[in-house]
Structure formats: C-alpha cells, structure tokens
C-alpha cells in the first residue's frame, strides 16, 4: 500500500463527514497488519474553519477536503480496499502537519 494513497472510508458511521482515509504509513512497515491513516473531512463539516498548518486543505475529486491530522488513527490494512487516488503531490504539506502535531514546528 503506497504511502499517501487515498482509500474510501470503510466506516458507515463516519463516512459522510470523513469520506476518505489517507495512508501515511511508510512502505518499510508493510508487514504490519495495520495502517496509520489520517481522515480526510469534508470542508462543510468544519464550517470552513481549520487549523492552518495542522489541518491542510487539499483538493480531491473536485472537493475541498481537510486533512484532519489530530485524528490520526490505525486501521486494519484489510479494511482498506483498492486505492482511489493519491495525495503524493501534497507530501510536503502532510509531513509538515505531522511535524507540527508532534513537535510544534
């Protein structure tokens, strides 16, 4: 599962607000049974409010989505079906959000 691939959210209860999950786990850890993910939230769920560098806004399939870094999670890799896209081109912003969450810079 390539890093920064996007998957449909397998949870029926959260899929409306968070339609996608972003795999941020390094491929070096591909033998693990889980994947570290960041939810991608619909902008309207946040009332167009986001926390700048911590929650970057991305354009994906014509939608403005927020990378919700504070809601980092691990999910079973088998729950993530086929990737529906990639945010590899946003790598710098995503890693920056993670750095900000962990180190404050």
PyMOL commands that set and color helices and strands:
alter all, ss='L'
color gray80, all
select helices_A, chain A and resi 27-29+43-46+52-55+77-79+88-103
alter helices_A, ss='H'
color red, helices_A
select strands_A, chain A and resi 5-8+20-23+34-42+57-60+63-76+85-86
alter strands_A, ss='S'
color yellow, strands_A
deselect
rebuild
show_as cartoon
